[in-house]
């Protein structure tokens, strides 16, 4: 239940993992072509299980277009806040 609360807070606050720029670019591309996968990869890299859950939710809702748009936006945020 804690992961759900954390995922909700991350989504509201647009808190994304801060990963290396090269990985962030890969995660962005993954989120564009495989919605949620890039978010899940970034979450796994940073051990942020709430972000992994967000990636799973993006994948589950991509059929409604909402998840796909959310995934692209989240990929953009990951790239924007990347380090290095």
C-alpha positions as CSV (number, residue, x, y, z in Angstrom):
1,X,0.0,0.0,0.0
2,X,2.9,2.3,0.7
3,X,4.1,2.0,-2.9
4,X,0.7,3.1,-4.2
5,X,0.8,6.2,-1.9
6,X,4.3,7.0,-3.0
7,X,3.4,6.5,-6.7
8,X,0.5,8.9,-6.3
9,X,2.7,11.5,-4.6
10,X,5.4,11.1,-7.3
11,X,2.7,11.6,-10.0
12,X,1.2,14.7,-8.3
13,X,4.6,16.2,-7.7
14,X,6.1,15.1,-11.0
15,X,9.0,13.4,-9.2
16,X,11.0,11.4,-11.7
17,X,14.3,9.5,-11.3
18,X,17.4,11.5,-12.0
19,X,19.5,9.2,-14.3
20,X,22.4,9.7,-16.7
21,X,21.6,11.6,-19.9
22,X,22.3,8.7,-22.2
23,X,20.0,6.4,-20.2
24,X,17.4,9.2,-20.0
25,X,17.4,9.5,-23.8
26,X,16.9,5.7,-24.1
27,X,14.1,5.8,-21.5
28,X,12.4,8.6,-23.5
29,X,12.5,6.6,-26.7
30,X,11.2,3.5,-24.9
31,X,8.3,5.5,-23.5
32,X,7.4,6.8,-26.9
33,X,7.5,3.4,-28.6
34,X,6.7,1.0,-25.7
35,X,4.6,3.1,-23.2
36,X,5.7,2.7,-19.6
37,X,8.8,0.6,-20.3
38,X,11.2,3.5,-20.1
39,X,9.6,4.7,-16.8
40,X,9.9,1.2,-15.4
41,X,13.6,1.0,-16.5
42,X,14.4,4.3,-14.9
43,X,12.6,3.3,-11.7
44,X,14.6,0.0,-11.6
45,X,17.8,1.9,-12.1
46,X,17.1,4.2,-9.2
47,X,15.4,1.6,-7.1
48,X,12.2,3.7,-7.0
49,X,9.4,1.1,-7.0
50,X,6.8,3.8,-7.2
51,X,8.2,4.8,-10.6
52,X,8.1,1.1,-11.7
53,X,4.5,1.0,-10.7
54,X,3.8,4.2,-12.7
55,X,5.4,2.6,-15.7
56,X,3.1,-0.5,-15.3
57,X,0.1,1.8,-15.1
58,X,1.2,3.7,-18.2
59,X,1.5,0.4,-20.1
60,X,-1.9,-0.8,-18.8
61,X,-3.6,2.4,-19.8
62,X,-1.8,3.0,-23.1
63,X,-4.8,1.4,-25.0
64,X,-6.9,4.4,-24.0
65,X,-4.2,6.8,-25.3
66,X,-4.1,8.4,-21.9
67,X,-1.3,6.1,-20.8
68,X,0.7,6.7,-24.0
69,X,0.5,10.5,-23.6
70,X,1.4,10.2,-19.9
71,X,4.3,7.9,-20.8
72,X,5.7,10.4,-23.3
73,X,5.4,13.2,-20.9
74,X,7.0,11.2,-18.1
75,X,9.9,10.3,-20.5
76,X,10.3,14.0,-21.3
77,X,10.5,14.7,-17.6
78,X,13.1,12.0,-17.0
79,X,15.2,13.4,-19.9
80,X,14.8,17.0,-18.6
81,X,15.9,16.2,-15.0
82,X,18.7,13.8,-16.0
83,X,22.2,14.3,-14.8
84,X,25.6,14.4,-16.3
